[in-house]
Structure formats: C-alpha cells, structure tokens
C-alpha cells in the first residue's frame, strides 16, 4: 500500500485533469498533460509520467483513483 504522503488531489473537468496547486512550485490551477490512454492505464495501475507544465518537475504516477494521483515519491 502506498503512503498517503505520496498522493495529490486532482479535479476532473470533462476529459481534462487539473491540480488545484502544483505540489512543487505551488502554481494554482495547473492543467495536467495526460492523454486518455495514460489516464486509463493509471487507473489500472500502470505507471506513467507527468511533466508539470509550470515548473518542469517530473511525477511518476503509480496509480490513480477518482480523487487522487498516487506517486512513487512523496508529494506532500
């Protein structure tokens, strides 16, 4: 089981994923560049990468659920 410190909440608006705040640079309302296939894979537990458009930091997504992105490193 992944530690809660490795999670970050997101919002879904239609087919877009938004972080209310970037976990690294704290920019607000960040659109996450994930394709539908990557989102589907993350829900199935397939690892994928996110490069944050605001600060170019990298998140390795281990899985996703309906509320959180679960990463391989702490985000909180």
URVENUR-V92178 format. One record per pair of residues at least 6 apart in sequence whose ideal C-beta (glycine too) atoms are under 8 Angstrom apart, sorted by the first residue. I is the first residue (numbers start at 0). J is the second residue. If there is no record, write none. Layout:
I,J
I,J
This chain:
1,61
1,62
1,69
2,73
3,75
4,73
4,74
4,75
5,61
5,69
5,70
5,71
5,72
5,73
5,74
5,75
6,67
6,68
6,69
6,70
6,74
6,75
7,18
7,22
7,58
7,67
7,68
7,70
7,74
7,75
8,18
8,19
8,66
8,67
8,68
9,16
9,17
9,18
9,19
9,31
9,63
9,66
9,67
9,68
10,16
10,17
10,18
10,19
11,17
14,35
15,30
15,31
16,30
16,31
16,33
16,38
17,28
17,29
17,30
17,31
18,28
18,29
18,31
19,27
19,28
20,26
20,27
20,28
20,29
21,27
21,29
21,51
21,53
21,54
21,56
22,58
22,74
22,75
23,51
23,54
23,56
24,51
24,53
24,54
24,56
26,53
26,54
29,51
29,52
29,53
30,52
31,49
31,51
31,52
32,49
32,50
32,52
33,41
33,47
33,49
37,47
38,63
40,47
41,47
41,60
41,62
41,63
41,68
42,62
42,63
42,64
44,61
44,62
46,59
46,60
46,61
46,71
47,59
47,60
48,57
48,58
48,59
48,60
49,57
49,58
49,60
49,68
50,56
50,57
51,57
51,58
58,68
58,70
58,72
58,74
59,70
59,71
59,72
60,68
60,69
60,70
61,69
61,70
61,71
62,69
63,69
68,74
